[in-house]
Amino acid sequence: MSVVVIAPIEESLSQFLAENKYAKIHVIVDEHTKRHCYPLVKPLLPKHTLTQIKSGEEEKNLLTCEKIWQGMTDAELDRHSLVINVGGGVIGDMGGFCAATYKRGIDFIQIPTTLLAQVDASVGGKLGIDFHGFKNHIGVFRIPNAVLIDAVFLKTLPFVELRSGFAEIVKHCLIADAQQWNAIKRVDFEAQNFTNLIAHSVEIKKQVVAQDPTEKGLRKILNFGHTLGHAIETFYLGKPKLHLLHGEAIAAGMICEAFISLKRGLITEAELAEIEEFIFAVYGKASIALDDLDAIIALTAQDKKNKGKEIRFSLLEGIGKCGYDIPVNAKEMREALLYYIG
């Protein structure tokens, strides 16, 4: 497991660079993080090079990887070089993937600048890109040399991005900590203590990943809400007026998958009611058309937890506990989506 440091970036980055010597340093940013976040990082770095890519999930593809690899090649990075990914989940996933495959792998660190990346995407070593519409279809497991988390970057986020990241915090509570769930559900979104919640989520994910680094078993619980959530996110990805942020899609997915948990007798009606009440209060209801359900369900066939023809879910077994490798059929998924859209 990589070192995860939650501290002011001027402390954590300076200490990392003092303890690790590199021939060259290369930074990856997008247009937003270059403007808002890179100025906090740049003064802490020695001479370095920079690659800027376009922001957005739709840019997380091989064409953008080519630009990143070209930037690394032009900078003449060798195996004694360091890549620093400054950004959200897209930059962390893609920048890490490019570093892990460039010259068969060079060192990289994550400086996650969104709540989503700080509590989920940057921790655990999952790296990858989307391919022909399938989310995270091409990728590797490679632990970063460090993950440096500083809540100061959250001040640069628009409201919708902060709210998107909060979905993963909700998920961590639902799958692993009933007591924390009971605490957050009583507090309005705007009044949540994000500094404490970041540390809580990181600790849960670290404990799970330490037991199952390459997602052969227990780590699959981290995918609660993601089988249908990813399918919803993927389906609406190329539709600007209907596009959902990752956390917005996962919020919908958690309600759908909690409903399946209820139908399987794994949670109570009261537990489903409190889950959907809280999630709807924070996120509202995503616009999912009846005519789109079959196409959304079809996308679950590409989920990475599947085995053969079986679509396998991670489902709640009561609040604070989660099972995995549970086969779910198309009829159950359709019923869950119909329940969600009402």
N, C-alpha and C positions, 0 to 999 in steps of 0.2 A: 504494500500500500504506500502510495506517495505521501510525502509530508504535506499536511493541510494546515496552514497557518491562518488564523483569524486575528488580524492585527492591522494597524495603520500601514499602508503600503510602503511608506518611506522607511519603516522599520524592517518589514519582512523582506522586501526586495533587496534592500541594501545588505542585509545579513546573508541572504542567499548568494548574492554575487561576491561577497567577501569570502564565503566558504567554498565557492566553486569557480574555478578559473576557466574561461573560454577564449578561444582564438578569435571568434567573431560572434556577434549577436544580431539577430534578425527579428524584427517585430512585425506582427500581422494585425491589421486594424481594418475596420470598415469606415465609411464616411462619417458615421455618427461617433464611433469611439475615437476616431482621430481628432475630432473637434472637441469632444467633451471629456474624454478619459486619458488619452495619450499625453495631454499637457501635464497630468499628475505623475506620469511614469517617466517621461523623457528626461527630466532633470536628474533622475536617479541612475541613469544608464551611462556607460562609457560610449565611445563612438559606436554607431550601429547603423544598420540599413533597415528599410521599411518596405513592406508590400501592403497596398491598400486594395481591398476588394469591395464589391457592392454588398450592402446589407440585405437580409431577407432569406427565408427558407428556400425560396425559388432559386437562389444563387448557389445552394449547397449541392454542387454537381461537379462532374469531371472537368467541365470547361473552366470553372473557377480554380479547381485544383491545378490545372495546367498553368494558370497565371501564377499561382503560389509557387509551384515547383520551378517555374521560369525565374521568378524573383529570387529564389534560393540559389539557383544556378548562376544567375547574373552576379549575385553577391559573393560567389565563389565560396559558399559554405562548405566546410568539410566536417568530418565526424567529431571534431573538437569544437563545434559551434553549438549555439543555443538559439532555439526559436522561442519567442515570447508571444503568446496569444492574448491579446487585449480585446475582450469583447464578450458577447453572450454565447449561447449554446452553439450557434452556427459557426462562429469563429473558433471556439474551443474544439468542436467536433472535427471541423475541416482542417484547421491549422494543425491540430494534433495528428490527424490522419496523414497529412502531407509530411510532417516531420518524421512520423513513424515509418514512412515508406521511402523517404529521400535517402539515397545511398544506404538503403536497408535499415535506416533508423538513426536519427540524431536526437540529442536531448531537447526537451521542450518543457516549458512551464505554462500553467494557466493562470491568468489574472482575470477571473470572471467579473463582468461589470453589470450583469443583470441579476435580479433575484433568482430567476429560473436557473441560471448557470451556477450561482453560488450555492444553492441548496441541492442541486441535482446533477446538471450536465457535466460540471467540471470534476466531480468526484467519482472515482471508480474505474477510469481508464477505458470507457467505451468511446470509440472514435469512428467516424464514418460520414458517408455522404448519401444523398438520395440518388436514385437511379431510375430513370424512365417512369417517374411518378411514384415509386415505392420508397417510403421513408426509411432512411438509414440502412439501405439495402446492401451497400458495399462498405466494409469497414474491418477494423481490427480491435483487439484488446491490447492496450499499451498504457501502462501507468505513467503519468507525467512525473517529472523529477520534483515538482512541487506545485501545489495549488495555493495561491496567495489571495485571501479573501479580505476585502475591506468594504464595510457598509457605506463608506463615503461615496462610492460609485452609484449607489442607489439614488442619490440626490439628482443624478443626471437623467433618471428614467421618467418617461411619461406614465401617467396613472395606469393605462391599460397594460403596459409591460410589467409594472410592479404587481398588478393583480394577476397577470398570467403566471408569474413565478410562484405566487401564493398557492396555486393549485397543487404543486408538488409538496408543499408544507402540509397541506390538508391530507394528501395521500399518505405521507409518512406517519402522521398521527393515526389515521384510520387503520393502517396495516400493522402498526407496531407500538402504539402508545395511547391507550384509551384515556389515561389521565390527562395527557396533553390535549387530546381531542376535546375533552370536557372543558378544558380551560379556554381554548381558542373559540369554541362555538358560542361562548358567552360574550365575546368581544367583537365589536364592529371592525370591519376590515381596516379602516383608517386608523384605528386605535391599537392595532396589534404591535407587539414589541418585536420588530423584525431582527434586531441584533441577537436577541435570545433565541428566536425561532430558527435563524440561520445555523447557529451552533447546534441546536437540537437536531435539525434535519441532517446536518453533516455527520453527526455522531451516529445516528441511525443507519445512514447509508454506509459509513465506514465499517460498522459492525457486521452488516449483512454482506458487504463485498469481501471482507476479510475471510468469511466462512465459505464464500463461493465466488472466487474472482472472475470466472469465465461463464457464469450463468448456466451451470449444469443443473442446479436445483433451487436452493433457497433464494438466490438473488432474483428469481422470477417474480417474487412477491412485489418487487419494486415496479412491476408492470401493471399493478392494479389500476384499472381505468384506462389503460393504454391500448388494449386490443381494439375495442370499438372507438376509443378516443383518437388513436392514430388513423384509423380508417376514415373517421369524420374529417380530421384535419387534412388528410391526403386528398380526399374527394373534393374539398372546397379550395384547395391550394391555388389553383389557377383561375379562380373566380373572384375578382377583386371585391365585388359588392357583398359576397358571402364568405370571404376569407376569414378564418378563425386563427387567432394566435394559439400556440401550443397549449397553454394553460386553459384557455377557453374550451378547446376541444376535449382536453383531459377532464375538465369539470363535468362536461356532458357525459363523457365515458364513465366516470365514477358513478353517476346516478344510474346509468344503464346497467352497469355491472353489479352495483348494489342491488338493483331490482332482480337480476338473475340470481344473486346470492339469496335473496328472499325466496324466490321460487324454488330454489334447491333446499330450502329449510335451514340455511346456514346463518341467517340473521332474522331478527323479528321485524314485524311491521313498524314497531316503534323506532327501531334503529334506522330503518330505511327512511322513515318520516323525518328524523332529526338530521340525517345526512342531506336529503334533498332540500329541506327547509333552509339549511345553512348555505348550501352551494347556490341555490336559486337566489338567495338574498345577496350574495356577493357577485354572482355572474349573470343573473337573469337567465333567460332561456335562449339557447342558440337557435337560429332559424334553420331547421332541417325539414326539407320538403318530403312529403309522402312518396313522391315519384322517385326520390333519390335513394330510398332504403335498400333496394336490391343491389345497387351499385356499391353502396357503402359496405354492405355485408360481404360482397364479393372480394373487396379489398382485404378483408381479414385473412383470406387464404394465403397471403404473403407474410403474415406475422411470423416473427422469428422464433416464437415459442412452439409453433406447430410441430406435429410429428405425423408424417405421411399426410393423410387426408383429414386428420383430426385438427380442429381449431381449438387450441388449448388456452384457457383463461386462468388468471389469478383472481380468486374470489374471496371476499371477506368471510371469515368464520367467526362472526361477532366483531364488534368494534374493538380494534387493537390487535387483531389477529387475522392472518391471511393464509389461505392455501394456494397451491399452484398445480399446474399440469392437469387442470380440470377440463375435460372435453365439453364443448358447448356447440349445439347445432344451430343451423340457420334459422329455424323456427323460433328458438329461444332468443336469438339476437334480434329478430324482427319484432318479437313481442316486447323486448326491452326498449327498442327504439320507439315503438308506438306508444309505450308508456311514457317515455320522455317527452315526446312532442304533444302528448295529450289528445 
